[in-house]
Amino acid sequence: MRHLKFVLLLAIAANFWECGDAKIGENGELSPRRRRCYDGSLPKRLKKKERKLSLEGSGGGEVCHRLYPRVSCCPSRRAPYQILHRRDARIFSTNNTECSRLLEEIKCAHCSPHAQMLFHSPKLEKAPHRAQDLPRLCHGYCQEFYYTCRGHVPELFQADVDEFCQYYGRRDGGLCFPDFHRKQLGRDSNYLLDEKIEVINRKHKHNCYCTQEILSGLRQPVGVVHCGDGSQRLFILEKEGFIRILTHNLELLKEPFLDIHKQVQSGIKGGDERGLLSLAFHPNYKKNGKLYISYTTNQERWSIGPHDHILRVVEYTVSRKNTNQVDTRTTRVLMEVAELHRKHLGGQLLFGPDGLLHIFLGDGMITLDDMEEMDGLSDFTGSVLRVDVDTDCCNTPYSIPRNNPYFNSTNQPPEIFAHGLHDPGRCAVDKVRMDINGSLMILCTDTVGKNTTTGRILQVIKGKDYENEPSTFDLGSNGGATPVGGFIYRGCQSRRLYGSYVFGDKNGNFRILQRSLGDRPWQEKPFCLGSSSPCGSSLVGYILGFGEDELECRRPVEDPEMLSTACSRECKNGHCTPTGKCCCSPGWDDPFCLRAKCEPACRNGGVCVEPNKCLCKEGFSGAQCEIGERGMRGDGEKDSILEHIIDMTSYLITNSEFKEVKWKV
């Protein structure tokens, strides 16, 4: 039996490696006689003692020695860093963990025994001015690098993914990077060659999996996510409106990460989907502390129409003083959708590798007759929305990506990415593979109609109407159980599950879909769960949702870090956008919102200390300091300049107190 850790009912470990990229180019590895270093010299064959020291070392320099343990162009561990030019040093410096991992690998291309071919392709003779900052990348690896690092090394990514990979990628079948087998990374590597998957499946055909309970006593948990900051904390969503933290050593913190149970309207009857729905952390959460949640609330703000409740999407920021708590004062509403019924709500939030926020909404059981009584926001129902929250605009919480299918449409909201969904149980994005068109691979569970539990698996594609599109895989009725979406497994605990879509249904049945090489159809494979006899425990109950843990087999645990950006430190009377701009609250001004505004302006030397509140100098009063000692309104135009100078008072203002100093003449 093979044990897997399950959170709620299953925790899937994610991975970001591309299956097809471990191959050594389409033409295979070069012969030893054609191996040349970047400068044309011959690579060095490492001795056994050198290989042993390299593999036992730790740190950035040892990465290259592990990738090229036998023949290398880097005689010392510092060599790949010494080769970098000044422009390269800017490119290869980023604080993003996933991007840094890829850059560490790409940096090692200078150590490859094929470095000359990786950097000096015959195709480049016609373009002699091309900067030698990156090697020729294999196509899939190039896409992974583009989507992972685009937001962290902006000076390198001035084109879309196709143009970038046309420029830096290898399309002529020649040698490309990575030119090593990634399984050399060690026993913790998640990487599997495609041609090995079927062999592994046949070898372990009769193995089953065991479930392991790691936490109990939760109140209606509906999901588990991680924040991607390296802390390996799990954030558990409870339907009533609580988000709890489970630390890497399986300790459940007493204080909730977020408590909004007073705002959340949740249902207790069977089939009532209202409550806390979803949580998604910004891809750059470690730096900006942004997170997004969706929940249902009451209809107080919607007095018109027969609305039962509102589905709301909100942005929050983690506290500057406590990494395990959200600052509830930072709430910003992204959108609100009026709902008439309590089923088919959807509400999942998901960031793709492209950094865009996807919002999956069900049809809400709304009929055409209902639509006549609903307002415009209901045009979102049954749709996948795609928005860009990385905007510097202070008046709107998001912008519309220009490549959204209805960006210029007058008939559909521009936020819509695809539509025709009924009851999306949960959707997952494959962070490794793209589809045949180079788009994100997004899989969703759904039902085929409003009043049926017959399930289907959809691959969400831009602009598609799934009211008429065929499904990727038909699930059938399955005893009346609604499907529950899961994840595409990219973990390292189970080789047989690698690349499989793991999901289930609300009756407690686990199912998996697998796809062979190429673009062949998905096929269902048996998923065997061991009984309590060999496993020590067995799965009992229903499946409420699936969770995903962090890459615990890929890197050590990191302590959560406090927010340290200039905006988070200085923006006192406003809010920070995900990009780091300070947007002032009404009545405040200047780059970090430290200067109050008074309208009308303070008169007679008064100083504006709070929005529309003047601090008057001696002898004046009134809202704008317009009344003098004799009860007469001051008229600055009648006073001489000398009288102004003699009576002038200087006010030294700080954030905490105001000191009045009278000048003597």
Secondary structure, DSSP 8 states (H G I E B T S, - for coil): -EE---STT-EEE-----GGGGS--TT----GGG---TTS---EE--HHHHHHHHH--SHHHHHHHHSSSEES-SSTTHHHHS--HHHHHHT----HHHHHHHHHHHGGGGSTTHHHHH--GGGGG-TT--TTS--B-HHHHHHHHHHHTTT-TTT--S-HHHHHHHHB--SSS--B--S-GGGG-TT-----HHHHHHHHHHTTT--EE--------SSEEEEE--SSSS--EEEEETTTEEEEE-TTS-B-SS-SEE-TTT-----STT---SEEEEEE-TTHHHH-EEEEEEEE-STT--SS---EEEEEEEEEE-SS-TTSEEEEEEEEEEEEEESSSSS-EEEEEE-TTS-EEEEE--TT--HHHHTTS-GGGGGTTEEEEEB-----SSSS-B--TTSTTTT-SSS-TTEEEE--S----EEEEEEEE-TTS-EEEEEEEESSTT---EEEEE--TT-BTTTS--SEEEE-GGG--EEEEEE---SS-STTTT-EEEEETTS-EEEEE--STT---EEE---B--HHHHS----S-----EEE--TTTS---------SHHHHH--SEEE-TTS-EEE-TTEESTTS-EE--SS---TT-EEEETTEEE--TT-BSTTS-B-TTS-B--TTTS-HHHHHHH-EEEEE-SS-EEEEE---
